[in-house]
Amino acid sequence: MLKKLAVCLSIVLLLLGAASPISAHTVYPVNPNAQQTTKDIMNWLAHLPNRSENRVMSGAFGGYSDVTFSMTEENRLKNATGQSPAIYGCDYGRGWLETADITDSIDYSCNSSLISYWKSGGLPQVSLHLANPAFPSGNYKTAISNSQYKNILDPSTVEGKRLEALLSKIADGLTQLKNQGVTVLFRPLHEMNGEWFWWGLTGYNQKDTERISLYKELYKKIYRYMTETRGLDNLLWVYSPDANRDFKADFYPGSSYVDITGLDAYFTDPYAISGYDEMLSLKKPFAFAETGPSGNIGSFDYAAFIKAIRQKYPETTYFLTWDEQLSPAANQGAQSLYQNSWTLNKGEIWNGGSLTPIAE
């Protein structure tokens, strides 16, 4: 009761002291045509750090669509913690597959599970280990030159047509989710400052300004295709460089193309993650969009991770842990992570029809 009175008093004081309308504090998605639910979730998410508790969404990776994806990770976490993750991730892009048709590397059969998760009070994140359009078979770890990169961006080339075919199939999957009213955390072209994916750098911490410009052009091309050509109004765009490489903000495509900035962070010491302040400088909500231990696997203590979030990364809006041996369910401290007063789990975001209050 006292908590509710304190919240009401804070709101009254804010209204009395505000020099501009309350609507000025609303945070909108970068897509001005976003559907209302997506707008509401964006505004709600952006205000999570203002809460005293229930302010960091839990998340887990469910696997690669039609390869490893299942609800096993949710079940493991629920058995270990009594809770299900607020966010559940699927990857449409199985870019390591060498197929006769490059679009066969894209699969969105996980959608049925994501829709069910949404309807039961969860939020999906879709990522892409995107096949390489420079080659017919499309292995995503095959390095390319900047001239090959330019060919991919040119719609008149064979490589450019491969990219368009990939994007078309990805958009088909996202459209299924749109038609069911599902808002998606969409995370394309992640870890671009690393040297392991074709869309990123070609050498360890080797700054290549041309490469960075090409990446930005590719990101914007994907954004325009999804939002303008295909009319996808249910996406919140997540930009997530690798925490263990430099140039995290250099690849940033601009504030008009990103809703959430995050880090893909694998670590042994959760207090020593690099890039948090750099991401905050971009003035967007922050997340650990992909995370897990890089050492002590099987005995890593996730209780230390949530403590570090509280003490060192308090602007965090969500984390999404990887699956299998990196999962909290396969390590220590899973219950401490999910039962922490700061953690929001499935069913605590919304009830399938309405969001929880912005202030708590």
N, C-alpha and C positions, 0 to 999 in steps of 0.2 A: 504493500500500500504506500509506504513512504517513498519507494522507488518511483512509483507512478506519479506521485505528487511532485517529486523533484523534476521528473521529465516535463510535466505540464508547466511547472514554474519556469523551467529553462526556455520552453517554447514561447511563453508569454513575454519573457524578457527579451528574447530575440526579436519578436514582432514589434515590441515597443521601441527597441533601439535601432531597428533596421532603417537605413537610409534609402533602401531600394526594395521593391516588392519581393515577397518570399520566393517567387518564381525565378528570381535571379540566381538562386542557389541550386536550381535544378541542373543536374549533369545529364547531357543528352548524348546519345550515340553519334558517331561521326557520320553515319548515314542519315541525312535529314528526313528520309522517307521511311525510317524504321517503323515497324508495327508497334502499336501501343504497349504490348506486353514487353517487347524488347527495350523500349524506352524506359518502362517502369523498372525493369531489372537493372539496367545500366545505372539509373539514378540511385536505386537501392544499394547496389554494390559499391558505388562511389562513396556512399555515406557510412559504410561499415566501420571505418576507422574512428568514427565519432562516437561509437558505442563504448560502454564500459565493459561489456561482456558480449558473448554470442556475436563475434565480429570477424572471424576468420573461417571461411568455408573449407571443410575437408574435401579431398578429392583423391581419386584413384584411377589408374589406367587399367582398362578392361581388356586390352589387347588389340591386335591387328585384325581388321574385319575379314572374316572367312578363313583366317589362319589360326590365330590364337584367341580371338575375342570370345568371351563368354561372361557370365555373371559370377564366375568362380571367385574373382577377386572381391566382389561385394560380399559374397557368402563367407569368405575367409575372415574378412574384417569384422563382419557382424558377429561371427563366432568368437573372435578375439576380444571385441570391445563392447558388444551389445548395440552397436550403432552401424549404420550404413553411410558411406561417403556422400556428401552433398552433391559432389560433381563426379560424373563417371565419364571416362575418356575412351574414345575409339579412334583408330587411325585408318583412314580410307586408303592410304597410299602404301602399297606393298612394293616399294620401288626396287627392292633387291631381286624381284622375280624377273627372269629374262623370258619374255613371252613373244610369240609371233606378232601379236597385236599389242602395242604398248598400253592401250586402254584396258587390257585385261589385268593390268597391275592395280587398277582402281576397283574397289569393292565397297559397297555400302549396305551389305546385308545386316550389319549391326544396327541399322536404323530401327528395326522393330523393337529391339531391347532398349534403345535410347528413348523411343517414344513412350514405352511403358515406364521407364525411369522418370521421365518428365511428368507423366500423369500421376506418379506416386510421390511427387514432391522433390525431385532431383533436377539437376541441370547438366546437360551434356557438353563435353568438350570434344571437338573433332580436330585432329591433327593430320598431317600429310607427310609421309616419307615418299616424296614425289619422284616418280621415275624420270630419267634423264632424256629429254626430247632430242638431244643431239645424236642419239643412236636409236636404231629400230627396236632393239631389245630393252633399252632404257635403264641400265643399272644405275642406281642413284648415287653410288660412290665413285663412279668413273669421272675423273677430273676432266674439265674442259678449259679451253683457252678463252680469252675475252672475245675473240672473233667468233668462236662457236656460240658463245653467250649471245652475241648480237644476232646471229642467225635464228636463235630460239625466239628472240623478241620480234623478229620480222615475220609478219603473217604470210608473206608471199613465198617463204622458203619451206622446204620439206620439214625442217626442224620446227618452224613456227606453226605449221599445220598440226604437227604432233602435239605441241603444247595446247593448241586450241581444242584438240580432241580430248586430251586429258582434262582440261578445265570444264569442258561440256559434260563429261561424265560425272565429275565431282559435283558440278552444279545440279545435276539430276538427283544426286543423293541428298543434297542440302534442300532441294525443292520438296522432296518427300517430307522432310522435317518441317519446312515452312507450312506445307498444306495441313499439317497436324497442329499448327500453332506453337511449334517448339522453338524456343530461343536457343541459339548455339554459341558457345565460346569457340570461335574459329581461329585456329593457329597454323597458318601456312608458313613455309619457308623458315623454320626455326633454326637456331644455332648457326646462323649465317656467318658469324665471326669465327667459326671453327673451319678446319680444313678438310672435313670428312664428307660433306655433301656437295654435290655439283653446283649448287646455287651460291655456295659460300666462298671463302678464301681458298687459295691453292697451296699456301704454305703457312707454317706455324707462326702466328702473330706477325705475318708479313702484310703490312698495309699496302693496299692496291686501290688507289682512288678511282681508277676506271672501273674496277670490279665492283666497288661499293656503289658507284653510280648505276651500273647495270643491274645490280640487285634491287635498288630502289625503283628502277623502271619496271622490273619484273613484278615486284610487289604491287605497284600501282596498277599495272596491267590486270593482275588478278583481281584486285579490288574493283576496278571499273567493270570488268566482265561480270563479276558476281552481282554487284549492286545495280549497275545500269543496264547491261545487256540482259541479264537473267532476272532482274527484279527481286533479288533475295534481300528481304527486309527484316530477316530474323537473326542476323549475324552480329556478334560483338567480336571485333577484330583484336587478336592478341599478338603482340610482338615480343618474342622471347629469345634474346641472344644467350650464348653460353657464358656462365659465370666464370669459367676458368680460362677464358681467352680475353684479349684486349679488344678495343674498338667496339664496345657494346652499343654506344650511342651513335657511332659513325654511320651505321647502316639504317638508322631510323628514317622511315620514308616520309615522316611529317605528321603533324598533329591532326591533319584532315583524313588520315588513313588508319589510325590506330585508336582503339578504345581503351586497351589495357596494356601496360608494359610489364614485362615479367622477366624472370631469369630461369633458365634451365640449369639447375645447380645440383651437382653431385659432389659430396664432401665427406671428410672424416670429422671435421670440427665445424659444427653448425654456426659457431660464433665467428668464423673466418671466411664467410662467403663474400666474394668480391662483386661489386656492381650495384649494390642497393641504392646508395646515394646517387649514382649516375642515372639509374632508372627514375628515381624520384624527381630528378632535375627536368625530366621530360613532361612533368605536370599531368600525369595520368594515374589512375588507380594501379596499384602494384600487386603482383602475384608471383609465387613460385610455380610457374606453369608446368614444370616437370622437375621432379626432385627425388633424391634418394641417397643412400650412402655409397661412397666410392671405396670404402675400406671397412674393416670390421663387419663384413657382411654376414648376417646370421646372428650377430651379437650387438649390432648398432642399437643405441638407445634413443628411440624417437621422443622420449620425454625431454631430452636435451634440445631437440629441434623446436618444440613448441615453446620451451623456455626462452630459446634464442629469439624466436619471433616476438615474444612479449617484450624482451629486454632490448633487442638490437634492431629488429625489423618490424616495428609496431604498425606501419602503414600497410602491412600485408592484408589483402582481401581474400586470398585463397591459396592453397597449396594442392598440388596433384602429385602423389607419389607413384613411382613405377611399380610394376607388378612382380610376381614370382619371388626370387630370392631377395629382391630389394624392398619388398612390401613390408609395411609395419607388422603385418600378420606373421612374417617370417623372421622378425627381429624382436627386440625388446622395446618396452614402453608404448606399445600400441594403445593400451587402455588409457594411459596418461595423455596421449595425443588426442584421442577422440573424446575423452571425458573432461578435458580441460574447460574451464568456464569461458574461455575465449573461442572455443571451437563450435562451429555450426555444422550440423550433420543433416542427412536427408530428412525431409519433412519439417525442417526448421527454417528453410528458405521460404517455402510457400506450401500450400496444401493442395496444389493442383488447380487452384482457382484464384488465389489472392496471396500477395506477398506479406511476409511479416512486417511489422511497422519499421520505418526507417530508424527511429530512436527506440532504444530499450534501456 
